[in-house]
């Protein structure tokens, strides 16, 4: 049964270009990185000692940023192209996720 499923999978996706496979791997990595979002409010409350209201504001800002980013991304694809925009989005998104770990240090200075 497993061998049949694997063979069926191979037959369905045989013939796709290398670029399609690269794009699918990059998208998988990108989506895996968004798994941190549901735990962001817990992190803000328990580790950073934010109030529930403050954590809610942070999650709201994330949602607004995601919606506006999607809209602006669609506009930018038309202007600068999909490849350059995707590279810039992945790099900047990764850096922003890394910066979350430094928020506690930044709050110390406020």
C-alpha positions, 0 to 999 in steps of 0.5 A: 500500500505504501509503495503504491502511494509513493509511486502514485505521488511520483507519477503525479509530479514527474515532469515538473521543472526544477524551479517548481520543486525549488519553489515548493521547498521554499514555500514549505520552509516559509510556511513551517516558520509561520507555526510560531505565530499561534505561540507568539501570544503565549510567549509574550504573556509568559516570558515577556510578562505582557498583559493579555491586552498587550499580547492581543494588540501584538497579534492584531498588529501581526494580522493587519501586517499580514493582510496589508503585506499580502495586498502590497505584495500583489502590487509589488509583483507587478512592478518588480517581478515575483522572483526578486520579491520572493527572495526579499520577502523570505530574507526579511521575514526570517530576520524579523522572526529572529528579531522576536528573540531580542524583544526582551532585551529591547524592552529592558532599555525602554 
